[in-house]
Amino acid sequence: MNLLYSFVIYALIISSLTMILTFLVTNSQYSKDLKPYEWELFIIQLHQEMKNSVNWTVNNNELLFENKQGQLISISKYNQLIRRQVYGMGHEILLMKIGTLNFEQQQEGIKMTVSSQAGKEYTHTFRSYKDLSR
């Protein structure tokens, strides 16, 4: 009977350690990387803002455009984050844990390349659908 109790306690300890180690490894693996939902939410948010904007330009690795209220919006890297400013003022954080941010103006739109602090690269191209409807 004692052997059975010892076996049950041993099994509980081993199974608990397995779950704890799995949790620790999974969370420490992404400490300097972007979480997939953070990247997706950032892209969706920027798409919403740029959908009705005009005059997209890239200047000194900073994305500039006018929103539907006529305000000049800038998206740029600041330390280890991407921030949004209106007329060069304010500090709205859009994405954190980034290493580099690069905007490239292309014929089909604006290509954005972001690398996380862990070195993983993320890319997205924003296309202007207003130009396609002409």
Secondary structure by P-SEA (a helix, b strand, c coil): caaaaaaaaaaaaaaaaaaaaaaaaaaaaacccccaaaaaaaaaaaaaaacccccccccccbbbbbcccbbbbbbbbcccccccccccbbbbbccccccbbbbbbccccbbbbbbcccbbbbbbbbbccccccc
